[in-house]
Amino acid sequence: MMRKLKKNIAISESGFIFDSHSGESYKVNAIGRKILYALQIEKPYEELEAEIILEYDVSKEMFERYYEDFMSTLNGNMFFEE
C-alpha cells in the first residue's frame, strides 16, 4: 500500500526534495523522484512497479527491495501524513 506524502513536501524535476516545515532538503535519483511523484498523486503501487520495471529494466525483486529501502529512509525523515 502506498502512503501519502505530507503536503509541505516539494519535489523538483532535478530530484531535490524540500520540507517546508523543517527547512531540510534532500536529493534523490530518478527512481526515487518517480516514487515520490507517485506518492504525491496517490498512484497505485502496482502501476508504479510496472512503470519502473519497464522503464529501468529491473526485476520485480530488485524494485521491491529498492522500494522498501527507500520507504524506510522516508519514514525516518517523517515525510508521511499520519
PyMOL Python script that loads the backbone (N, CA, C, O; Angstrom):
from pymol import cmd

cmd.read_pdbstr("""\
ATOM      1  N   MET A   1       0.843  -1.191   0.000  1.00  0.00           N
ATOM      2  CA  MET A   1       0.000   0.000   0.000  1.00  0.00           C
ATOM      3  C   MET A   1       0.882   1.246   0.000  1.00  0.00           C
ATOM      4  O   MET A   1       1.877   1.325   0.720  1.00  0.00           O
ATOM      5  N   MET A   2       0.496   2.202  -0.815  1.00  0.00           N
ATOM      6  CA  MET A   2       1.258   3.444  -0.905  1.00  0.00           C
ATOM      7  C   MET A   2       0.798   4.387   0.201  1.00  0.00           C
ATOM      8  O   MET A   2      -0.392   4.495   0.494  1.00  0.00           O
ATOM      9  N   ARG A   3       1.748   5.050   0.794  1.00  0.00           N
ATOM     10  CA  ARG A   3       1.432   6.046   1.818  1.00  0.00           C
ATOM     11  C   ARG A   3       1.299   7.404   1.154  1.00  0.00           C
ATOM     12  O   ARG A   3       1.695   7.576   0.001  1.00  0.00           O
ATOM     13  N   LYS A   4       0.747   8.364   1.869  1.00  0.00           N
ATOM     14  CA  LYS A   4       0.534   9.699   1.322  1.00  0.00           C
ATOM     15  C   LYS A   4       1.583  10.658   1.891  1.00  0.00           C
ATOM     16  O   LYS A   4       1.788  10.738   3.102  1.00  0.00           O
ATOM     17  N   LEU A   5       2.245  11.389   0.971  1.00  0.00           N
ATOM     18  CA  LEU A   5       3.226  12.388   1.390  1.00  0.00           C
ATOM     19  C   LEU A   5       2.533  13.570   2.046  1.00  0.00           C
ATOM     20  O   LEU A   5       1.391  13.900   1.725  1.00  0.00           O
ATOM     21  N   LYS A   6       3.248  14.202   2.973  1.00  0.00           N
ATOM     22  CA  LYS A   6       2.743  15.447   3.564  1.00  0.00           C
ATOM     23  C   LYS A   6       2.654  16.498   2.463  1.00  0.00           C
ATOM     24  O   LYS A   6       3.406  16.451   1.489  1.00  0.00           O
ATOM     25  N   LYS A   7       1.755  17.421   2.616  1.00  0.00           N
ATOM     26  CA  LYS A   7       1.551  18.463   1.601  1.00  0.00           C
ATOM     27  C   LYS A   7       2.703  19.468   1.547  1.00  0.00           C
ATOM     28  O   LYS A   7       2.867  20.166   0.546  1.00  0.00           O
ATOM     29  N   ASN A   8       3.497  19.546   2.608  1.00  0.00           N
ATOM     30  CA  ASN A   8       4.587  20.515   2.650  1.00  0.00           C
ATOM     31  C   ASN A   8       5.865  20.017   1.970  1.00  0.00           C
ATOM     32  O   ASN A   8       6.895  20.688   2.030  1.00  0.00           O
ATOM     33  N   ILE A   9       5.810  18.860   1.332  1.00  0.00           N
ATOM     34  CA  ILE A   9       6.984  18.306   0.653  1.00  0.00           C
ATOM     35  C   ILE A   9       6.961  18.736  -0.813  1.00  0.00           C
ATOM     36  O   ILE A   9       6.008  18.451  -1.538  1.00  0.00           O
ATOM     37  N   ALA A  10       8.016  19.421  -1.238  1.00  0.00           N
ATOM     38  CA  ALA A  10       8.132  19.877  -2.628  1.00  0.00           C
ATOM     39  C   ALA A  10       9.216  19.056  -3.328  1.00  0.00           C
ATOM     40  O   ALA A  10      10.264  18.771  -2.748  1.00  0.00           O
ATOM     41  N   ILE A  11       8.953  18.684  -4.575  1.00  0.00           N
ATOM     42  CA  ILE A  11       9.878  17.859  -5.352  1.00  0.00           C
ATOM     43  C   ILE A  11      10.197  18.581  -6.655  1.00  0.00           C
ATOM     44  O   ILE A  11       9.294  18.927  -7.416  1.00  0.00           O
ATOM     45  N   SER A  12      11.485  18.806  -6.908  1.00  0.00           N
ATOM     46  CA  SER A  12      11.873  19.463  -8.160  1.00  0.00           C
ATOM     47  C   SER A  12      12.155  18.420  -9.234  1.00  0.00           C
ATOM     48  O   SER A  12      12.362  17.245  -8.932  1.00  0.00           O
ATOM     49  N   GLU A  13      12.160  18.856 -10.478  1.00  0.00           N
ATOM     50  CA  GLU A  13      12.469  17.974 -11.609  1.00  0.00           C
ATOM     51  C   GLU A  13      13.874  17.394 -11.507  1.00  0.00           C
ATOM     52  O   GLU A  13      14.131  16.304 -12.019  1.00  0.00           O
ATOM     53  N   SER A  14      14.780  18.105 -10.857  1.00  0.00           N
ATOM     54  CA  SER A  14      16.161  17.625 -10.745  1.00  0.00           C
ATOM     55  C   SER A  14      16.374  16.688  -9.561  1.00  0.00           C
ATOM     56  O   SER A  14      17.480  16.182  -9.366  1.00  0.00           O
ATOM     57  N   GLY A  15      15.325  16.449  -8.763  1.00  0.00           N
ATOM     58  CA  GLY A  15      15.432  15.484  -7.680  1.00  0.00           C
ATOM     59  C   GLY A  15      15.680  16.070  -6.307  1.00  0.00           C
ATOM     60  O   GLY A  15      15.950  15.334  -5.358  1.00  0.00           O
ATOM     61  N   PHE A  16      15.591  17.389  -6.187  1.00  0.00           N
ATOM     62  CA  PHE A  16      15.718  17.991  -4.859  1.00  0.00           C
ATOM     63  C   PHE A  16      14.366  17.946  -4.162  1.00  0.00           C
ATOM     64  O   PHE A  16      13.334  18.274  -4.748  1.00  0.00           O
ATOM     65  N   ILE A  17      14.394  17.536  -2.902  1.00  0.00           N
ATOM     66  CA  ILE A  17      13.196  17.436  -2.087  1.00  0.00           C
ATOM     67  C   ILE A  17      13.328  18.471  -0.975  1.00  0.00           C
ATOM     68  O   ILE A  17      14.368  18.554  -0.322  1.00  0.00           O
ATOM     69  N   PHE A  18      12.288  19.249  -0.763  1.00  0.00           N
ATOM     70  CA  PHE A  18      12.322  20.283   0.275  1.00  0.00           C
ATOM     71  C   PHE A  18      11.131  20.125   1.205  1.00  0.00           C
ATOM     72  O   PHE A  18       9.985  20.046   0.763  1.00  0.00           O
ATOM     73  N   ASP A  19      11.417  20.080   2.490  1.00  0.00           N
ATOM     74  CA  ASP A  19      10.385  20.014   3.530  1.00  0.00           C
ATOM     75  C   ASP A  19      10.230  21.423   4.095  1.00  0.00           C
ATOM     76  O   ASP A  19      11.094  21.895   4.834  1.00  0.00           O
ATOM     77  N   SER A  20       9.133  22.092   3.751  1.00  0.00           N
ATOM     78  CA  SER A  20       8.955  23.490   4.160  1.00  0.00           C
ATOM     79  C   SER A  20       8.738  23.649   5.659  1.00  0.00           C
ATOM     80  O   SER A  20       8.961  24.738   6.188  1.00  0.00           O
ATOM     81  N   HIS A  21       8.316  22.612   6.356  1.00  0.00           N
ATOM     82  CA  HIS A  21       8.140  22.725   7.814  1.00  0.00           C
ATOM     83  C   HIS A  21       9.462  22.665   8.558  1.00  0.00           C
ATOM     84  O   HIS A  21       9.684  23.429   9.497  1.00  0.00           O
ATOM     85  N   SER A  22      10.338  21.762   8.144  1.00  0.00           N
ATOM     86  CA  SER A  22      11.615  21.615   8.857  1.00  0.00           C
ATOM     87  C   SER A  22      12.725  22.447   8.221  1.00  0.00           C
ATOM     88  O   SER A  22      13.726  22.748   8.871  1.00  0.00           O
ATOM     89  N   GLY A  23      12.550  22.820   6.947  1.00  0.00           N
ATOM     90  CA  GLY A  23      13.590  23.546   6.234  1.00  0.00           C
ATOM     91  C   GLY A  23      14.670  22.638   5.664  1.00  0.00           C
ATOM     92  O   GLY A  23      15.629  23.113   5.057  1.00  0.00           O
ATOM     93  N   GLU A  24      14.517  21.341   5.858  1.00  0.00           N
ATOM     94  CA  GLU A  24      15.520  20.398   5.373  1.00  0.00           C
ATOM     95  C   GLU A  24      15.307  20.092   3.900  1.00  0.00           C
ATOM     96  O   GLU A  24      14.185  20.144   3.395  1.00  0.00           O
ATOM     97  N   SER A  25      16.406  19.770   3.215  1.00  0.00           N
ATOM     98  CA  SER A  25      16.313  19.376   1.812  1.00  0.00           C
ATOM     99  C   SER A  25      17.113  18.096   1.607  1.00  0.00           C
ATOM    100  O   SER A  25      18.028  17.777   2.367  1.00  0.00           O
ATOM    101  N   TYR A  26      16.743  17.382   0.566  1.00  0.00           N
ATOM    102  CA  TYR A  26      17.332  16.092   0.252  1.00  0.00           C
ATOM    103  C   TYR A  26      17.484  16.001  -1.259  1.00  0.00           C
ATOM    104  O   TYR A  26      16.889  16.785  -1.998  1.00  0.00           O
ATOM    105  N   LYS A  27      18.280  15.048  -1.712  1.00  0.00           N
ATOM    106  CA  LYS A  27      18.463  14.795  -3.149  1.00  0.00           C
ATOM    107  C   LYS A  27      18.189  13.321  -3.400  1.00  0.00           C
ATOM    108  O   LYS A  27      18.692  12.460  -2.679  1.00  0.00           O
ATOM    109  N   VAL A  28      17.388  13.030  -4.427  1.00  0.00           N
ATOM    110  CA  VAL A  28      17.097  11.650  -4.790  1.00  0.00           C
ATOM    111  C   VAL A  28      17.437  11.423  -6.264  1.00  0.00           C
ATOM    112  O   VAL A  28      17.533  12.366  -7.049  1.00  0.00           O
ATOM    113  N   ASN A  29      17.615  10.152  -6.615  1.00  0.00           N
ATOM    114  CA  ASN A  29      17.878   9.809  -8.007  1.00  0.00           C
ATOM    115  C   ASN A  29      16.557   9.758  -8.783  1.00  0.00           C
ATOM    116  O   ASN A  29      15.496  10.047  -8.229  1.00  0.00           O
ATOM    117  N   ALA A  30      16.627   9.394 -10.051  1.00  0.00           N
ATOM    118  CA  ALA A  30      15.442   9.401 -10.917  1.00  0.00           C
ATOM    119  C   ALA A  30      14.354   8.451 -10.422  1.00  0.00           C
ATOM    120  O   ALA A  30      13.170   8.786 -10.474  1.00  0.00           O
ATOM    121  N   ILE A  31      14.743   7.273  -9.946  1.00  0.00           N
ATOM    122  CA  ILE A  31      13.740   6.328  -9.459  1.00  0.00           C
ATOM    123  C   ILE A  31      13.113   6.842  -8.171  1.00  0.00           C
ATOM    124  O   ILE A  31      11.903   6.722  -7.979  1.00  0.00           O
ATOM    125  N   GLY A  32      13.918   7.409  -7.296  1.00  0.00           N
ATOM    126  CA  GLY A  32      13.383   8.000  -6.069  1.00  0.00           C
ATOM    127  C   GLY A  32      12.401   9.114  -6.376  1.00  0.00           C
ATOM    128  O   GLY A  32      11.368   9.233  -5.716  1.00  0.00           O
ATOM    129  N   ARG A  33      12.713   9.933  -7.373  1.00  0.00           N
ATOM    130  CA  ARG A  33      11.824  11.029  -7.774  1.00  0.00           C
ATOM    131  C   ARG A  33      10.500  10.472  -8.300  1.00  0.00           C
ATOM    132  O   ARG A  33       9.434  11.002  -7.986  1.00  0.00           O
ATOM    133  N   LYS A  34      10.566   9.406  -9.095  1.00  0.00           N
ATOM    134  CA  LYS A  34       9.340   8.787  -9.612  1.00  0.00           C
ATOM    135  C   LYS A  34       8.482   8.232  -8.477  1.00  0.00           C
ATOM    136  O   LYS A  34       7.258   8.366  -8.495  1.00  0.00           O
ATOM    137  N   ILE A  35       9.118   7.620  -7.505  1.00  0.00           N
ATOM    138  CA  ILE A  35       8.376   7.095  -6.357  1.00  0.00           C
ATOM    139  C   ILE A  35       7.708   8.231  -5.600  1.00  0.00           C
ATOM    140  O   ILE A  35       6.537   8.124  -5.235  1.00  0.00           O
ATOM    141  N   LEU A  36       8.425   9.310  -5.361  1.00  0.00           N
ATOM    142  CA  LEU A  36       7.845  10.440  -4.638  1.00  0.00           C
ATOM    143  C   LEU A  36       6.686  11.066  -5.399  1.00  0.00           C
ATOM    144  O   LEU A  36       5.662  11.394  -4.801  1.00  0.00           O
ATOM    145  N   TYR A  37       6.832  11.237  -6.709  1.00  0.00           N
ATOM    146  CA  TYR A  37       5.723  11.763  -7.516  1.00  0.00           C
ATOM    147  C   TYR A  37       4.518  10.842  -7.434  1.00  0.00           C
ATOM    148  O   TYR A  37       3.382  11.301  -7.314  1.00  0.00           O
ATOM    149  N   ALA A  38       4.773   9.530  -7.499  1.00  0.00           N
ATOM    150  CA  ALA A  38       3.682   8.556  -7.409  1.00  0.00           C
ATOM    151  C   ALA A  38       2.967   8.679  -6.063  1.00  0.00           C
ATOM    152  O   ALA A  38       1.741   8.588  -5.997  1.00  0.00           O
ATOM    153  N   LEU A  39       3.725   8.883  -5.008  1.00  0.00           N
ATOM    154  CA  LEU A  39       3.124   9.061  -3.688  1.00  0.00           C
ATOM    155  C   LEU A  39       2.279  10.335  -3.638  1.00  0.00           C
ATOM    156  O   LEU A  39       1.195  10.347  -3.056  1.00  0.00           O
ATOM    157  N   GLN A  40       2.788  11.404  -4.253  1.00  0.00           N
ATOM    158  CA  GLN A  40       2.043  12.674  -4.258  1.00  0.00           C
ATOM    159  C   GLN A  40       0.699  12.545  -4.952  1.00  0.00           C
ATOM    160  O   GLN A  40      -0.299  13.093  -4.484  1.00  0.00           O
ATOM    161  N   ILE A  41       0.667  11.831  -6.053  1.00  0.00           N
ATOM    162  CA  ILE A  41      -0.584  11.737  -6.812  1.00  0.00           C
ATOM    163  C   ILE A  41      -1.386  10.489  -6.453  1.00  0.00           C
ATOM    164  O   ILE A  41      -2.425  10.204  -7.049  1.00  0.00           O
ATOM    165  N   GLU A  42      -0.878   9.755  -5.469  1.00  0.00           N
ATOM    166  CA  GLU A  42      -1.556   8.555  -4.979  1.00  0.00           C
ATOM    167  C   GLU A  42      -1.746   7.503  -6.078  1.00  0.00           C
ATOM    168  O   GLU A  42      -2.801   6.881  -6.196  1.00  0.00           O
ATOM    169  N   LYS A  43      -0.699   7.329  -6.869  1.00  0.00           N
ATOM    170  CA  LYS A  43      -0.704   6.295  -7.920  1.00  0.00           C
ATOM    171  C   LYS A  43      -0.664   4.925  -7.242  1.00  0.00           C
ATOM    172  O   LYS A  43       0.071   4.747  -6.271  1.00  0.00           O
ATOM    173  N   PRO A  44      -1.426   3.973  -7.725  1.00  0.00           N
ATOM    174  CA  PRO A  44      -1.383   2.631  -7.139  1.00  0.00           C
ATOM    175  C   PRO A  44       0.021   2.014  -7.243  1.00  0.00           C
ATOM    176  O   PRO A  44       0.713   2.186  -8.246  1.00  0.00           O
ATOM    177  N   TYR A  45       0.416   1.307  -6.205  1.00  0.00           N
ATOM    178  CA  TYR A  45       1.734   0.675  -6.152  1.00  0.00           C
ATOM    179  C   TYR A  45       1.988  -0.183  -7.390  1.00  0.00           C
ATOM    180  O   TYR A  45       3.075  -0.133  -7.965  1.00  0.00           O
ATOM    181  N   GLU A  46       1.005  -0.961  -7.797  1.00  0.00           N
ATOM    182  CA  GLU A  46       1.174  -1.869  -8.926  1.00  0.00           C
ATOM    183  C   GLU A  46       1.511  -1.127 -10.213  1.00  0.00           C
ATOM    184  O   GLU A  46       2.310  -1.606 -11.018  1.00  0.00           O
ATOM    185  N   GLU A  47       0.902   0.045 -10.409  1.00  0.00           N
ATOM    186  CA  GLU A  47       1.204   0.860 -11.598  1.00  0.00           C
ATOM    187  C   GLU A  47       2.629   1.378 -11.544  1.00  0.00           C
ATOM    188  O   GLU A  47       3.352   1.342 -12.540  1.00  0.00           O
ATOM    189  N   LEU A  48       3.027   1.862 -10.371  1.00  0.00           N
ATOM    190  CA  LEU A  48       4.392   2.368 -10.209  1.00  0.00           C
ATOM    191  C   LEU A  48       5.399   1.251 -10.456  1.00  0.00           C
ATOM    192  O   LEU A  48       6.378   1.437 -11.178  1.00  0.00           O
ATOM    193  N   GLU A  49       5.156   0.102  -9.859  1.00  0.00           N
ATOM    194  CA  GLU A  49       6.054  -1.037 -10.007  1.00  0.00           C
ATOM    195  C   GLU A  49       6.214  -1.415 -11.482  1.00  0.00           C
ATOM    196  O   GLU A  49       7.337  -1.582 -11.958  1.00  0.00           O
ATOM    197  N   ALA A  50       5.118  -1.547 -12.196  1.00  0.00           N
ATOM    198  CA  ALA A  50       5.172  -1.910 -13.619  1.00  0.00           C
ATOM    199  C   ALA A  50       5.928  -0.859 -14.430  1.00  0.00           C
ATOM    200  O   ALA A  50       6.715  -1.202 -15.312  1.00  0.00           O
ATOM    201  N   GLU A  51       5.691   0.406 -14.134  1.00  0.00           N
ATOM    202  CA  GLU A  51       6.350   1.507 -14.855  1.00  0.00           C
ATOM    203  C   GLU A  51       7.863   1.470 -14.641  1.00  0.00           C
ATOM    204  O   GLU A  51       8.629   1.581 -15.598  1.00  0.00           O
ATOM    205  N   ILE A  52       8.291   1.314 -13.396  1.00  0.00           N
ATOM    206  CA  ILE A  52       9.724   1.294 -13.084  1.00  0.00           C
ATOM    207  C   ILE A  52      10.393   0.068 -13.704  1.00  0.00           C
ATOM    208  O   ILE A  52      11.474   0.184 -14.283  1.00  0.00           O
ATOM    209  N   ILE A  53       9.773  -1.092 -13.593  1.00  0.00           N
ATOM    210  CA  ILE A  53      10.338  -2.324 -14.151  1.00  0.00           C
ATOM    211  C   ILE A  53      10.540  -2.186 -15.653  1.00  0.00           C
ATOM    212  O   ILE A  53      11.580  -2.578 -16.182  1.00  0.00           O
ATOM    213  N   LEU A  54       9.558  -1.636 -16.333  1.00  0.00           N
ATOM    214  CA  LEU A  54       9.640  -1.459 -17.780  1.00  0.00           C
ATOM    215  C   LEU A  54      10.675  -0.400 -18.165  1.00  0.00           C
ATOM    216  O   LEU A  54      11.519  -0.632 -19.030  1.00  0.00           O
ATOM    217  N   GLU A  55      10.601   0.753 -17.521  1.00  0.00           N
ATOM    218  CA  GLU A  55      11.475   1.872 -17.899  1.00  0.00           C
ATOM    219  C   GLU A  55      12.943   1.633 -17.567  1.00  0.00           C
ATOM    220  O   GLU A  55      13.822   2.044 -18.325  1.00  0.00           O
ATOM    221  N   TYR A  56      13.220   0.970 -16.438  1.00  0.00           N
ATOM    222  CA  TYR A  56      14.606   0.808 -15.994  1.00  0.00           C
ATOM    223  C   TYR A  56      15.131  -0.619 -16.141  1.00  0.00           C
ATOM    224  O   TYR A  56      16.258  -0.913 -15.741  1.00  0.00           O
ATOM    225  N   ASP A  57      14.317  -1.504 -16.714  1.00  0.00           N
ATOM    226  CA  ASP A  57      14.722  -2.882 -16.968  1.00  0.00           C
ATOM    227  C   ASP A  57      15.296  -3.548 -15.719  1.00  0.00           C
ATOM    228  O   ASP A  57      16.394  -4.103 -15.743  1.00  0.00           O
ATOM    229  N   VAL A  58      14.536  -3.482 -14.632  1.00  0.00           N
ATOM    230  CA  VAL A  58      14.923  -4.135 -13.380  1.00  0.00           C
ATOM    231  C   VAL A  58      13.919  -5.244 -13.081  1.00  0.00           C
ATOM    232  O   VAL A  58      12.794  -5.234 -13.580  1.00  0.00           O
ATOM    233  N   SER A  59      14.340  -6.188 -12.270  1.00  0.00           N
ATOM    234  CA  SER A  59      13.435  -7.272 -11.896  1.00  0.00           C
ATOM    235  C   SER A  59      12.443  -6.784 -10.842  1.00  0.00           C
ATOM    236  O   SER A  59      12.661  -5.769 -10.180  1.00  0.00           O
ATOM    237  N   LYS A  60      11.364  -7.521 -10.706  1.00  0.00           N
ATOM    238  CA  LYS A  60      10.364  -7.213  -9.687  1.00  0.00           C
ATOM    239  C   LYS A  60      11.010  -7.245  -8.306  1.00  0.00           C
ATOM    240  O   LYS A  60      10.740  -6.378  -7.476  1.00  0.00           O
ATOM    241  N   GLU A  61      11.854  -8.231  -8.058  1.00  0.00           N
ATOM    242  CA  GLU A  61      12.524  -8.367  -6.765  1.00  0.00           C
ATOM    243  C   GLU A  61      13.442  -7.183  -6.485  1.00  0.00           C
ATOM    244  O   GLU A  61      13.493  -6.681  -5.362  1.00  0.00           O
ATOM    245  N   MET A  62      14.165  -6.740  -7.509  1.00  0.00           N
ATOM    246  CA  MET A  62      15.070  -5.603  -7.335  1.00  0.00           C
ATOM    247  C   MET A  62      14.264  -4.340  -7.020  1.00  0.00           C
ATOM    248  O   MET A  62      14.629  -3.566  -6.136  1.00  0.00           O
ATOM    249  N   PHE A  63      13.166  -4.140  -7.752  1.00  0.00           N
ATOM    250  CA  PHE A  63      12.338  -2.971  -7.477  1.00  0.00           C
ATOM    251  C   PHE A  63      11.785  -3.031  -6.059  1.00  0.00           C
ATOM    252  O   PHE A  63      11.832  -2.035  -5.338  1.00  0.00           O
ATOM    253  N   GLU A  64      11.260  -4.184  -5.649  1.00  0.00           N
ATOM    254  CA  GLU A  64      10.679  -4.317  -4.312  1.00  0.00           C
ATOM    255  C   GLU A  64      11.710  -4.005  -3.227  1.00  0.00           C
ATOM    256  O   GLU A  64      11.400  -3.332  -2.244  1.00  0.00           O
ATOM    257  N   ARG A  65      12.926  -4.493  -3.412  1.00  0.00           N
ATOM    258  CA  ARG A  65      13.993  -4.234  -2.436  1.00  0.00           C
ATOM    259  C   ARG A  65      14.319  -2.736  -2.380  1.00  0.00           C
ATOM    260  O   ARG A  65      14.422  -2.156  -1.299  1.00  0.00           O
ATOM    261  N   TYR A  66      14.479  -2.119  -3.552  1.00  0.00           N
ATOM    262  CA  TYR A  66      14.770  -0.684  -3.608  1.00  0.00           C
ATOM    263  C   TYR A  66      13.630   0.113  -2.975  1.00  0.00           C
ATOM    264  O   TYR A  66      13.867   1.033  -2.191  1.00  0.00           O
ATOM    265  N   TYR A  67      12.404  -0.243  -3.317  1.00  0.00           N
ATOM    266  CA  TYR A  67      11.227   0.469  -2.803  1.00  0.00           C
ATOM    267  C   TYR A  67      11.178   0.394  -1.279  1.00  0.00           C
ATOM    268  O   TYR A  67      10.974   1.410  -0.615  1.00  0.00           O
ATOM    269  N   GLU A  68      11.363  -0.794  -0.725  1.00  0.00           N
ATOM    270  CA  GLU A  68      11.309  -0.963   0.732  1.00  0.00           C
ATOM    271  C   GLU A  68      12.412  -0.163   1.418  1.00  0.00           C
ATOM    272  O   GLU A  68      12.169   0.482   2.438  1.00  0.00           O
ATOM    273  N   ASP A  69      13.622  -0.201   0.865  1.00  0.00           N
ATOM    274  CA  ASP A  69      14.732   0.583   1.434  1.00  0.00           C
ATOM    275  C   ASP A  69      14.436   2.077   1.376  1.00  0.00           C
ATOM    276  O   ASP A  69      14.663   2.803   2.343  1.00  0.00           O
ATOM    277  N   PHE A  70      13.926   2.526   0.230  1.00  0.00           N
ATOM    278  CA  PHE A  70      13.613   3.937   0.046  1.00  0.00           C
ATOM    279  C   PHE A  70      12.515   4.392   1.009  1.00  0.00           C
ATOM    280  O   PHE A  70      12.617   5.452   1.626  1.00  0.00           O
ATOM    281  N   MET A  71      11.466   3.577   1.127  1.00  0.00           N
ATOM    282  CA  MET A  71      10.370   3.927   2.036  1.00  0.00           C
ATOM    283  C   MET A  71      10.849   3.954   3.479  1.00  0.00           C
ATOM    284  O   MET A  71      10.392   4.787   4.261  1.00  0.00           O
ATOM    285  N   SER A  72      11.742   3.080   3.840  1.00  0.00           N
ATOM    286  CA  SER A  72      12.303   3.067   5.187  1.00  0.00           C
ATOM    287  C   SER A  72      13.055   4.369   5.462  1.00  0.00           C
ATOM    288  O   SER A  72      12.951   4.939   6.549  1.00  0.00           O
ATOM    289  N   THR A  73      13.804   4.828   4.477  1.00  0.00           N
ATOM    290  CA  THR A  73      14.517   6.102   4.607  1.00  0.00           C
ATOM    291  C   THR A  73      13.534   7.256   4.755  1.00  0.00           C
ATOM    292  O   THR A  73      13.724   8.135   5.595  1.00  0.00           O
ATOM    293  N   LEU A  74      12.491   7.253   3.946  1.00  0.00           N
ATOM    294  CA  LEU A  74      11.481   8.315   4.038  1.00  0.00           C
ATOM    295  C   LEU A  74      10.787   8.299   5.392  1.00  0.00           C
ATOM    296  O   LEU A  74      10.540   9.358   5.970  1.00  0.00           O
ATOM    297  N   ASN A  75      10.472   7.119   5.903  1.00  0.00           N
ATOM    298  CA  ASN A  75       9.828   7.021   7.209  1.00  0.00           C
ATOM    299  C   ASN A  75      10.686   7.670   8.286  1.00  0.00           C
ATOM    300  O   ASN A  75      10.168   8.330   9.186  1.00  0.00           O
ATOM    301  N   GLY A  76      12.005   7.482   8.192  1.00  0.00           N
ATOM    302  CA  GLY A  76      12.911   8.079   9.153  1.00  0.00           C
ATOM    303  C   GLY A  76      12.958   9.587   9.077  1.00  0.00           C
ATOM    304  O   GLY A  76      13.341  10.247  10.042  1.00  0.00           O
ATOM    305  N   ASN A  77      12.574  10.139   7.942  1.00  0.00           N
ATOM    306  CA  ASN A  77      12.609  11.592   7.754  1.00  0.00           C
ATOM    307  C   ASN A  77      11.230  12.236   7.918  1.00  0.00           C
ATOM    308  O   ASN A  77      11.068  13.430   7.667  1.00  0.00           O
ATOM    309  N   MET A  78      10.235  11.447   8.340  1.00  0.00           N
ATOM    310  CA  MET A  78       8.895  11.978   8.645  1.00  0.00           C
ATOM    311  C   MET A  78       8.244  12.655   7.434  1.00  0.00           C
ATOM    312  O   MET A  78       7.732  13.767   7.559  1.00  0.00           O
ATOM    313  N   PHE A  79       8.254  12.011   6.276  1.00  0.00           N
ATOM    314  CA  PHE A  79       7.675  12.557   5.058  1.00  0.00           C
ATOM    315  C   PHE A  79       6.188  12.290   4.905  1.00  0.00           C
ATOM    316  O   PHE A  79       5.552  12.855   4.015  1.00  0.00           O
ATOM    317  N   PHE A  80       5.622  11.443   5.752  1.00  0.00           N
ATOM    318  CA  PHE A  80       4.266  10.968   5.534  1.00  0.00           C
ATOM    319  C   PHE A  80       3.249  11.558   6.485  1.00  0.00           C
ATOM    320  O   PHE A  80       3.553  11.909   7.625  1.00  0.00           O
ATOM    321  N   GLU A  81       2.008  11.656   5.970  1.00  0.00           N
ATOM    322  CA  GLU A  81       0.892  12.056   6.808  1.00  0.00           C
ATOM    323  C   GLU A  81       0.576  10.911   7.752  1.00  0.00           C
ATOM    324  O   GLU A  81       0.821   9.743   7.448  1.00  0.00           O
ATOM    325  N   GLU A  82       0.031  11.268   8.896  1.00  0.00           N
ATOM    326  CA  GLU A  82      -0.349  10.241   9.882  1.00  0.00           C
ATOM    327  C   GLU A  82      -1.615   9.557   9.472  1.00  0.00           C
ATOM    328  O   GLU A  82      -2.090   8.665  10.175  1.00  0.00           O
TER     329      GLU A  82
END
""", "prot")
cmd.dss("prot")
cmd.show_as("cartoon", "prot")
cmd.util.cbc("prot")
cmd.orient("prot")
